[in-house]
Amino acid sequence: MRFKLLALISLLIGVPAAMAMVGGGDVEFKVTGAGPVVFSHESHVGAHFQACTDCHASPFTTRAQHKQVSMAQMAQGLSCGACHNGTRAFSVKENCQVCHQ
């Protein structure tokens, strides 16, 4: 009986924690002339083990402080292009459908 109670308590505590949103969840950016971009904190922080400080406060700030960046600027290493340069991660110059839904 004691084992079942401990198992139930572990389940009640563990499942919500495992299902918790990583970082700030998904962030959607509306893009003129292309499909929206959905940034997944789960993918970047959870799956690729990035620390919050890898992106915040540079190259990214808060949503309120965010400035729109062109694809040409990203190709020069700004914003997403700081990591998505073909070396650290896939380049912003290819596979458009990966980011633009």
N, C-alpha and C positions, 0 to 999 in steps of 0.2 A: 504494500500500500504506500509506503514511504517513497519507494522508487517511482511509482506512478505519479505521485504528487510532485516530486522534483522534476520529472520529465515534463509534466504539464506546465509548471512554472517556467522551465527553460524554453519551452515552445512559445509560451505567451510573451516572453521577453525577447527571444531570438528572432522570431518571424517578422515582427514589425521593424526591428532594427535592420534586418537583411533587406527588407522591402523599402527602406528609407531612401529618399531621393539623394543622389550624390551631388554635392556642390549646389548649384543654383538651378538644377533641372535643365530642361530644354529652353533655349532662347531662340526665338524666331526673328530673323531680319528680313524685312520686305526689301526686294531688290527691283529697281526699275529696269525693264528690258530683259529680265531673266526670272526664273522661278525663285521663290523665297529660299533662304538658307536657314536651316535649323541646326543650331550649334548644340551638341549634346555634351553636357558635363559628364554624364555617365560614361560615354565613350572615351573622352579625353582623360578624365580623372580616374574613373574606375578601371577601364580596360587597358589604358596605356600608362597608368601609374604616374600621371603628371601631378605635381603639387600645385595648389592654388597660386602660390607665389611664382610659379613658372610663367604665368600669364598676367596676374594681377599684381601690381598696378601697371606693369609695362609688359607687353605692348597694349594690354587692355585695361580699361578703367571700369567704372560703373556704367550701367546702361544710360544714366542721365548725362554722363560725361562723354559718351561714345560719339565719335565723329565718323561719318560715312567715308569709306575708302574705296577707290576704284580698283578694278582688277589690275590695271597697269601699275598702280601703287603697290598692290599686293605682290605682283611679280617682281617688284624691286625690294621686297623684304618687309613691307609694312603690314601691320595687322596680322591676318592669318598667314601671310607670306613669310613671317618671321620663322615659322617652323615648317610650313608647307612649301618647301623650296626644292624638293626633289632629292634632298640629302637626308634631312631629319625625318621628313614625312613626304608623302606624295606631293607633287608640285601643283600649285594653283593654276598652272598653265595647261593641265590635262585632266581628264576624267571629270568634266563639269558636273555631270549628273550625280556624283558622289555628294556634293554639297548643295547644288540647286535642285530642289525637288520638283 
